[in-house]
Amino acid sequence: MICRSCGTEIADKAIVCFRCGAGTSDPVRKPAAIRPRRGRILPLLALILLVLLALFLGQAGNTVVPENYRVVMGVPYGIVAGILIGIAIVLLLVRISRRR
């Protein structure tokens, strides 16, 4: 058999050419195409949302809490809800970014 790449005579059962290293047969599977990365808009949007959420929570922490306001383990419900919403937004953005 003759190598398709360099023209050297090689054994009939050879898998690769001993001189150039080229394969003697076509690959069974084609390599996966590498997709170009999309823009960096999604992480920037997530960062902006987190900053806005932090500002909101900081402002909510400066308010006067009435005596009859319910709290969860010493933390007002509004802050707990804000944290949970923030976590949900981040998880949603991560899931969306992995689909692309």
A tleap script that builds the chain and sets N, CA, C and O, in Angstrom:
source leaprc.protein.ff14SB
mol = sequence {
  NMET ILE CYS ARG SER CYS GLY THR GLU ILE
  ALA ASP LYS ALA ILE VAL CYS PHE ARG CYS
  GLY ALA GLY THR SER ASP PRO VAL ARG LYS
  PRO ALA ALA ILE ARG PRO ARG ARG GLY ARG
  ILE LEU PRO LEU LEU ALA LEU ILE LEU LEU
  VAL LEU LEU ALA LEU PHE LEU GLY GLN ALA
  GLY ASN THR VAL VAL PRO GLU ASN TYR ARG
  VAL VAL MET GLY VAL PRO TYR GLY ILE VAL
  ALA GLY ILE LEU ILE GLY ILE ALA ILE VAL
  LEU LEU LEU VAL ARG ILE SER ARG ARG CARG
}
set mol.1.N position { 0.862 -1.174 0.000 }
set mol.1.CA position { 0.000 0.000 0.000 }
set mol.1.C position { 0.911 1.239 0.000 }
set mol.1.O position { 2.012 1.223 0.550 }
set mol.2.N position { 0.428 2.285 -0.617 }
set mol.2.CA position { 1.185 3.536 -0.687 }
set mol.2.C position { 0.438 4.599 0.130 }
set mol.2.O position { -0.781 4.735 0.032 }
set mol.3.N position { 1.192 5.338 0.928 }
set mol.3.CA position { 0.612 6.399 1.780 }
set mol.3.C position { 0.024 7.496 0.897 }
set mol.3.O position { 0.646 7.936 -0.070 }
set mol.4.N position { -1.201 7.934 1.251 }
set mol.4.CA position { -1.861 8.992 0.470 }
set mol.4.C position { -1.238 10.356 0.706 }
set mol.4.O position { -1.388 11.269 -0.106 }
set mol.5.N position { -0.540 10.483 1.820 }
set mol.5.CA position { 0.000 11.780 2.182 }
set mol.5.C position { 1.409 12.018 1.633 }
set mol.5.O position { 1.684 13.047 1.015 }
set mol.6.N position { 2.305 11.036 1.876 }
set mol.6.CA position { 3.699 11.271 1.488 }
set mol.6.C position { 4.178 10.363 0.360 }
set mol.6.O position { 5.245 10.614 -0.200 }
set mol.7.N position { 3.429 9.315 0.004 }
set mol.7.CA position { 3.794 8.452 -1.098 }
set mol.7.C position { 4.732 7.314 -0.727 }
set mol.7.O position { 5.197 6.600 -1.616 }
set mol.8.N position { 5.024 7.121 0.554 }
set mol.8.CA position { 5.906 6.040 0.989 }
set mol.8.C position { 5.166 4.715 0.942 }
set mol.8.O position { 3.967 4.648 1.215 }
set mol.9.N position { 5.897 3.654 0.589 }
set mol.9.CA position { 5.271 2.329 0.581 }
set mol.9.C position { 5.224 1.818 2.022 }
set mol.9.O position { 6.234 1.817 2.726 }
set mol.10.N position { 4.029 1.381 2.451 }
set mol.10.CA position { 3.834 0.884 3.815 }
set mol.10.C position { 3.124 -0.458 3.743 }
set mol.10.O position { 2.623 -0.860 2.693 }
set mol.11.N position { 3.092 -1.148 4.892 }
set mol.11.CA position { 2.457 -2.464 4.955 }
set mol.11.C position { 0.960 -2.341 4.684 }
set mol.11.O position { 0.356 -1.302 4.949 }
set mol.12.N position { 0.367 -3.416 4.151 }
set mol.12.CA position { -1.060 -3.398 3.815 }
set mol.12.C position { -1.947 -3.261 5.052 }
set mol.12.O position { -3.027 -2.677 4.966 }
set mol.13.N position { -1.512 -3.791 6.204 }
set mol.13.CA position { -2.326 -3.735 7.423 }
set mol.13.C position { -1.987 -2.533 8.313 }
set mol.13.O position { -2.482 -2.433 9.435 }
set mol.14.N position { -1.162 -1.639 7.822 }
set mol.14.CA position { -0.752 -0.484 8.630 }
set mol.14.C position { -1.938 0.448 8.883 }
set mol.14.O position { -2.787 0.663 8.016 }
set mol.15.N position { -1.965 0.988 10.090 }
set mol.15.CA position { -3.030 1.931 10.458 }
set mol.15.C position { -2.593 3.361 10.153 }
set mol.15.O position { -3.387 4.199 9.726 }
set mol.16.N position { -1.289 3.616 10.388 }
set mol.16.CA position { -0.730 4.938 10.099 }
set mol.16.C position { 0.576 4.757 9.334 }
set mol.16.O position { 1.212 3.706 9.401 }
set mol.17.N position { 0.951 5.773 8.627 }
set mol.17.CA position { 2.216 5.771 7.893 }
set mol.17.C position { 3.365 5.929 8.878 }
set mol.17.O position { 3.320 6.795 9.752 }
set mol.18.N position { 4.399 5.097 8.741 }
set mol.18.CA position { 5.516 5.183 9.673 }
set mol.18.C position { 6.386 6.410 9.430 }
set mol.18.O position { 7.144 6.817 10.310 }
set mol.19.N position { 6.285 7.001 8.241 }
set mol.19.CA position { 7.128 8.155 7.940 }
set mol.19.C position { 6.450 9.479 8.313 }
set mol.19.O position { 7.057 10.315 8.983 }
set mol.20.N position { 5.212 9.673 7.890 }
set mol.20.CA position { 4.556 10.973 8.136 }
set mol.20.C position { 3.499 10.925 9.222 }
set mol.20.O position { 3.090 11.975 9.717 }
set mol.21.N position { 3.036 9.725 9.616 }
set mol.21.CA position { 2.046 9.607 10.681 }
set mol.21.C position { 0.610 9.795 10.221 }
set mol.21.O position { -0.297 9.811 11.053 }
set mol.22.N position { 0.378 9.937 8.935 }
set mol.22.CA position { -0.977 10.119 8.418 }
set mol.22.C position { -1.738 8.798 8.494 }
set mol.22.O position { -1.151 7.733 8.305 }
set mol.23.N position { -3.033 8.861 8.767 }
set mol.23.CA position { -3.872 7.673 8.812 }
set mol.23.C position { -4.053 7.084 7.427 }
set mol.23.O position { -4.067 7.799 6.425 }
set mol.24.N position { -4.192 5.741 7.388 }
set mol.24.CA position { -4.336 5.077 6.093 }
set mol.24.C position { -5.788 4.937 5.666 }
set mol.24.O position { -6.065 4.602 4.514 }
set mol.25.N position { -6.720 5.191 6.581 }
set mol.25.CA position { -8.140 5.103 6.227 }
set mol.25.C position { -8.850 6.364 6.693 }
set mol.25.O position { -8.325 7.132 7.499 }
set mol.26.N position { -10.042 6.560 6.176 }
set mol.26.CA position { -10.832 7.720 6.578 }
set mol.26.C position { -11.317 7.525 8.007 }
set mol.26.O position { -11.608 6.398 8.405 }
set mol.27.N position { -11.411 8.599 8.787 }
set mol.27.CA position { -11.888 8.463 10.166 }
set mol.27.C position { -13.347 8.002 10.187 }
set mol.27.O position { -14.136 8.340 9.305 }
set mol.28.N position { -13.686 7.216 11.226 }
set mol.28.CA position { -15.054 6.716 11.361 }
set mol.28.C position { -16.000 7.860 11.712 }
set mol.28.O position { -17.116 7.941 11.199 }
set mol.29.N position { -15.538 8.732 12.587 }
set mol.29.CA position { -16.363 9.877 13.006 }
set mol.29.C position { -15.648 11.167 12.642 }
set mol.29.O position { -14.422 11.260 12.706 }
set mol.30.N position { -16.421 12.132 12.270 }
set mol.30.CA position { -15.852 13.440 11.999 }
set mol.30.C position { -15.764 14.219 13.302 }
set mol.30.O position { -16.642 14.082 14.154 }
set mol.31.N position { -14.736 15.027 13.478 }
set mol.31.CA position { -14.630 15.823 14.704 }
set mol.31.C position { -15.757 16.848 14.776 }
set mol.31.O position { -16.223 17.359 13.757 }
set mol.32.N position { -16.181 17.135 15.997 }
set mol.32.CA position { -17.252 18.106 16.201 }
set mol.32.C position { -16.767 19.497 15.818 }
set mol.32.O position { -15.631 19.879 16.099 }
set mol.33.N position { -17.641 20.232 15.179 }
set mol.33.CA position { -17.304 21.594 14.794 }
set mol.33.C position { -17.300 22.483 16.032 }
set mol.33.O position { -18.177 22.375 16.889 }
set mol.34.N position { -16.321 23.346 16.114 }
set mol.34.CA position { -16.225 24.268 17.243 }
set mol.34.C position { -17.005 25.518 16.882 }
set mol.34.O position { -16.706 26.212 15.910 }
set mol.35.N position { -18.021 25.782 17.704 }
set mol.35.CA position { -18.836 26.967 17.452 }
set mol.35.C position { -18.142 28.199 18.021 }
set mol.35.O position { -17.554 28.134 19.100 }
set mol.36.N position { -18.204 29.312 17.313 }
set mol.36.CA position { -17.608 30.528 17.867 }
set mol.36.C position { -18.423 31.003 19.068 }
set mol.36.O position { -19.640 30.831 19.126 }
set mol.37.N position { -17.726 31.596 20.006 }
set mol.37.CA position { -18.407 32.097 21.204 }
set mol.37.C position { -19.296 33.276 20.830 }
set mol.37.O position { -18.962 34.109 19.987 }
set mol.38.N position { -20.420 33.303 21.487 }
set mol.38.CA position { -21.335 34.423 21.279 }
set mol.38.C position { -20.801 35.628 22.048 }
set mol.38.O position { -19.791 35.541 22.746 }
set mol.39.N position { -21.485 36.731 21.907 }
set mol.39.CA position { -21.078 37.934 22.603 }
set mol.39.C position { -21.120 37.768 24.107 }
set mol.39.O position { -21.719 36.821 24.617 }
set mol.40.N position { -20.509 38.654 24.795 }
set mol.40.CA position { -20.441 38.592 26.249 }
set mol.40.C position { -21.554 39.428 26.881 }
set mol.40.O position { -21.376 39.951 27.981 }
set mol.41.N position { -22.674 39.559 26.219 }
set mol.41.CA position { -23.763 40.387 26.718 }
set mol.41.C position { -24.473 39.737 27.900 }
set mol.41.O position { -24.905 40.440 28.814 }
set mol.42.N position { -24.604 38.418 27.903 }
set mol.42.CA position { -25.341 37.746 28.968 }
set mol.42.C position { -24.647 37.862 30.321 }
set mol.42.O position { -25.320 38.187 31.299 }
set mol.43.N position { -23.341 37.614 30.437 }
set mol.43.CA position { -22.702 37.818 31.742 }
set mol.43.C position { -22.753 39.270 32.188 }
set mol.43.O position { -22.878 39.549 33.381 }
set mol.44.N position { -22.658 40.197 31.240 }
set mol.44.CA position { -22.746 41.615 31.589 }
set mol.44.C position { -24.135 41.944 32.116 }
set mol.44.O position { -24.267 42.686 33.090 }
set mol.45.N position { -25.163 41.404 31.488 }
set mol.45.CA position { -26.532 41.621 31.952 }
set mol.45.C position { -26.736 41.024 33.345 }
set mol.45.O position { -27.390 41.635 34.190 }
set mol.46.N position { -26.187 39.846 33.585 }
set mol.46.CA position { -26.296 39.214 34.901 }
set mol.46.C position { -25.601 40.064 35.954 }
set mol.46.O position { -26.116 40.217 37.062 }
set mol.47.N position { -24.442 40.616 35.626 }
set mol.47.CA position { -23.718 41.460 36.570 }
set mol.47.C position { -24.509 42.725 36.888 }
set mol.47.O position { -24.578 43.139 38.046 }
set mol.48.N position { -25.100 43.334 35.878 }
set mol.48.CA position { -25.909 44.537 36.100 }
set mol.48.C position { -27.115 44.217 36.989 }
set mol.48.O position { -27.443 44.988 37.891 }
set mol.49.N position { -27.775 43.082 36.736 }
set mol.49.CA position { -28.917 42.690 37.573 }
set mol.49.C position { -28.496 42.440 39.016 }
set mol.49.O position { -29.213 42.811 39.945 }
set mol.50.N position { -27.343 41.819 39.207 }
set mol.50.CA position { -26.870 41.578 40.566 }
set mol.50.C position { -26.531 42.886 41.287 }
set mol.50.O position { -26.801 43.024 42.480 }
set mol.51.N position { -25.946 43.838 40.572 }
set mol.51.CA position { -25.644 45.135 41.182 }
set mol.51.C position { -26.935 45.849 41.553 }
set mol.51.O position { -27.039 46.410 42.644 }
set mol.52.N position { -27.919 45.835 40.658 }
set mol.52.CA position { -29.198 46.472 40.963 }
set mol.52.C position { -29.890 45.794 42.140 }
set mol.52.O position { -30.486 46.462 42.986 }
set mol.53.N position { -29.807 44.465 42.193 }
set mol.53.CA position { -30.389 43.734 43.311 }
set mol.53.C position { -29.683 44.094 44.619 }
set mol.53.O position { -30.335 44.254 45.651 }
set mol.54.N position { -28.360 44.221 44.581 }
set mol.54.CA position { -27.611 44.590 45.779 }
set mol.54.C position { -27.979 46.001 46.232 }
set mol.54.O position { -28.112 46.256 47.429 }
set mol.55.N position { -28.142 46.913 45.283 }
set mol.55.CA position { -28.549 48.271 45.641 }
set mol.55.C position { -29.945 48.288 46.244 }
set mol.55.O position { -30.202 49.003 47.213 }
set mol.56.N position { -30.849 47.492 45.666 }
set mol.56.CA position { -32.204 47.406 46.195 }
set mol.56.C position { -32.194 46.853 47.613 }
set mol.56.O position { -32.859 47.384 48.502 }
set mol.57.N position { -31.433 45.781 47.816 }
set mol.57.CA position { -31.381 45.189 49.151 }
set mol.57.C position { -30.708 46.121 50.156 }
set mol.57.O position { -31.093 46.157 51.324 }
set mol.58.N position { -29.716 46.864 49.710 }
set mol.58.CA position { -29.077 47.837 50.600 }
set mol.58.C position { -30.043 48.936 50.991 }
set mol.58.O position { -30.062 49.368 52.143 }
set mol.59.N position { -30.840 49.390 50.046 }
set mol.59.CA position { -31.841 50.425 50.342 }
set mol.59.C position { -32.933 49.853 51.234 }
set mol.59.O position { -33.415 50.541 52.134 }
set mol.60.N position { -33.332 48.605 51.000 }
set mol.60.CA position { -34.370 47.991 51.821 }
set mol.60.C position { -33.879 47.796 53.246 }
set mol.60.O position { -34.679 47.806 54.182 }
set mol.61.N position { -32.571 47.617 53.424 }
set mol.61.CA position { -32.022 47.445 54.765 }
set mol.61.C position { -32.017 48.731 55.560 }
set mol.61.O position { -31.917 48.688 56.787 }
set mol.62.N position { -32.121 49.885 54.900 }
set mol.62.CA position { -32.107 51.170 55.590 }
set mol.62.C position { -33.493 51.643 55.999 }
set mol.62.O position { -33.615 52.694 56.629 }
set mol.63.N position { -34.527 50.910 55.664 }
set mol.63.CA position { -35.880 51.338 55.995 }
set mol.63.C position { -36.206 51.001 57.433 }
set mol.63.O position { -35.578 50.133 58.039 }
set mol.64.N position { -37.183 51.686 57.967 }
set mol.64.CA position { -37.631 51.444 59.338 }
set mol.64.C position { -38.671 50.326 59.295 }
set mol.64.O position { -39.650 50.407 58.553 }
set mol.65.N position { -38.454 49.300 60.083 }
set mol.65.CA position { -39.333 48.142 60.103 }
set mol.65.C position { -40.356 48.322 61.224 }
set mol.65.O position { -39.967 48.539 62.372 }
set mol.66.N position { -41.655 48.238 60.920 }
set mol.66.CA position { -42.665 48.365 61.965 }
set mol.66.C position { -42.567 47.216 62.970 }
set mol.66.O position { -41.979 46.174 62.681 }
set mol.67.N position { -43.140 47.416 64.129 }
set mol.67.CA position { -43.089 46.436 65.211 }
set mol.67.C position { -43.765 45.118 64.822 }
set mol.67.O position { -43.271 44.050 65.184 }
set mol.68.N position { -44.880 45.173 64.093 }
set mol.68.CA position { -45.641 43.971 63.780 }
set mol.68.C position { -45.188 43.304 62.465 }
set mol.68.O position { -45.890 42.432 61.954 }
set mol.69.N position { -44.058 43.689 61.926 }
set mol.69.CA position { -43.555 43.115 60.673 }
set mol.69.C position { -43.000 41.723 60.952 }
set mol.69.O position { -42.210 41.535 61.876 }
set mol.70.N position { -43.421 40.743 60.143 }
set mol.70.CA position { -42.973 39.363 60.348 }
set mol.70.C position { -41.545 39.191 59.841 }
set mol.70.O position { -41.157 39.773 58.828 }
set mol.71.N position { -40.792 38.404 60.544 }
set mol.71.CA position { -39.418 38.142 60.156 }
set mol.71.C position { -39.166 36.640 60.118 }
set mol.71.O position { -39.831 35.869 60.810 }
set mol.72.N position { -38.199 36.238 59.300 }
set mol.72.CA position { -37.790 34.846 59.222 }
set mol.72.C position { -36.382 34.767 59.790 }
set mol.72.O position { -35.444 35.299 59.197 }
set mol.73.N position { -36.228 34.126 60.905 }
set mol.73.CA position { -34.936 33.963 61.584 }
set mol.73.C position { -34.222 35.306 61.735 }
set mol.73.O position { -33.014 35.385 61.513 }
set mol.74.N position { -34.921 36.326 62.097 }
set mol.74.CA position { -34.327 37.633 62.328 }
set mol.74.C position { -34.140 38.480 61.081 }
set mol.74.O position { -33.607 39.586 61.174 }
set mol.75.N position { -34.562 37.997 59.912 }
set mol.75.CA position { -34.399 38.734 58.658 }
set mol.75.C position { -35.790 39.052 58.107 }
set mol.75.O position { -36.625 38.153 58.020 }
set mol.76.N position { -36.063 40.308 57.731 }
set mol.76.CA position { -37.377 40.644 57.172 }
set mol.76.C position { -37.678 39.853 55.897 }
set mol.76.O position { -36.773 39.495 55.143 }
set mol.77.N position { -38.963 39.590 55.676 }
set mol.77.CA position { -39.390 38.829 54.500 }
set mol.77.C position { -38.924 39.462 53.193 }
set mol.77.O position { -38.590 38.743 52.251 }
set mol.78.N position { -38.894 40.762 53.117 }
set mol.78.CA position { -38.507 41.447 51.887 }
set mol.78.C position { -37.090 41.100 51.462 }
set mol.78.O position { -36.822 40.912 50.276 }
set mol.79.N position { -36.194 41.018 52.418 }
set mol.79.CA position { -34.804 40.699 52.092 }
set mol.79.C position { -34.693 39.242 51.656 }
set mol.79.O position { -33.978 38.926 50.705 }
set mol.80.N position { -35.403 38.356 52.353 }
set mol.80.CA position { -35.393 36.942 51.973 }
set mol.80.C position { -35.953 36.779 50.565 }
set mol.80.O position { -35.394 36.041 49.753 }
set mol.81.N position { -37.051 37.461 50.275 }
set mol.81.CA position { -37.645 37.381 48.936 }
set mol.81.C position { -36.684 37.936 47.891 }
set mol.81.O position { -36.560 37.363 46.808 }
set mol.82.N position { -36.011 39.027 48.186 }
set mol.82.CA position { -35.046 39.605 47.249 }
set mol.82.C position { -33.891 38.663 46.956 }
set mol.82.O position { -33.462 38.528 45.809 }
set mol.83.N position { -33.396 38.018 47.988 }
set mol.83.CA position { -32.292 37.064 47.793 }
set mol.83.C position { -32.755 35.889 46.948 }
set mol.83.O position { -32.041 35.462 46.041 }
set mol.84.N position { -33.936 35.362 47.232 }
set mol.84.CA position { -34.448 34.232 46.457 }
set mol.84.C position { -34.700 34.607 45.003 }
set mol.84.O position { -34.425 33.815 44.101 }
set mol.85.N position { -35.213 35.795 44.771 }
set mol.85.CA position { -35.431 36.264 43.400 }
set mol.85.C position { -34.092 36.433 42.684 }
set mol.85.O position { -33.962 36.081 41.511 }
set mol.86.N position { -33.106 36.969 43.386 }
set mol.86.CA position { -31.777 37.121 42.794 }
set mol.86.C position { -31.164 35.789 42.412 }
set mol.86.O position { -30.588 35.657 41.332 }
set mol.87.N position { -31.282 34.799 43.287 }
set mol.87.CA position { -30.759 33.470 42.990 }
set mol.87.C position { -31.491 32.869 41.792 }
set mol.87.O position { -30.871 32.248 40.928 }
set mol.88.N position { -32.812 33.054 41.743 }
set mol.88.CA position { -33.589 32.517 40.621 }
set mol.88.C position { -33.173 33.166 39.306 }
set mol.88.O position { -33.095 32.485 38.283 }
set mol.89.N position { -32.907 34.457 39.317 }
set mol.89.CA position { -32.486 35.162 38.103 }
set mol.89.C position { -31.129 34.646 37.638 }
set mol.89.O position { -30.930 34.400 36.448 }
set mol.90.N position { -30.199 34.484 38.574 }
set mol.90.CA position { -28.867 34.005 38.202 }
set mol.90.C position { -28.950 32.593 37.628 }
set mol.90.O position { -28.313 32.303 36.615 }
set mol.91.N position { -29.726 31.712 38.260 }
set mol.91.CA position { -29.866 30.350 37.759 }
set mol.91.C position { -30.509 30.327 36.373 }
set mol.91.O position { -30.116 29.537 35.515 }
set mol.92.N position { -31.486 31.186 36.160 }
set mol.92.CA position { -32.130 31.267 34.845 }
set mol.92.C position { -31.140 31.742 33.784 }
set mol.92.O position { -31.110 31.202 32.679 }
set mol.93.N position { -30.343 32.734 34.109 }
set mol.93.CA position { -29.358 33.233 33.148 }
set mol.93.C position { -28.300 32.180 32.843 }
set mol.93.O position { -27.865 32.058 31.698 }
set mol.94.N position { -27.885 31.426 33.839 }
set mol.94.CA position { -26.900 30.361 33.604 }
set mol.94.C position { -27.496 29.298 32.703 }
set mol.94.O position { -26.824 28.801 31.799 }
set mol.95.N position { -28.741 28.946 32.937 }
set mol.95.CA position { -29.383 27.920 32.114 }
set mol.95.C position { -29.549 28.383 30.667 }
set mol.95.O position { -29.346 27.609 29.732 }
set mol.96.N position { -29.914 29.638 30.494 }
set mol.96.CA position { -30.069 30.183 29.147 }
set mol.96.C position { -28.725 30.232 28.431 }
set mol.96.O position { -28.646 29.920 27.243 }
set mol.97.N position { -27.673 30.618 29.138 }
set mol.97.CA position { -26.370 30.730 28.497 }
set mol.97.C position { -25.806 29.369 28.107 }
set mol.97.O position { -25.042 29.290 27.144 }
set mol.98.N position { -26.150 28.295 28.814 }
set mol.98.CA position { -25.664 26.959 28.473 }
set mol.98.C position { -26.385 26.375 27.270 }
set mol.98.O position { -25.853 25.464 26.634 }
set mol.99.N position { -27.558 26.854 26.937 }
set mol.99.CA position { -28.300 26.347 25.778 }
set mol.99.C position { -27.658 26.786 24.480 }
set mol.99.O position { -27.796 26.096 23.469 }
set mol.100.N position { -26.972 27.895 24.473 }
set mol.100.CA position { -26.395 28.442 23.230 }
set mol.100.C position { -25.087 27.830 22.907 }
set mol.100.O position { -24.474 28.179 21.899 }
savepdb mol mol.pdb
quit
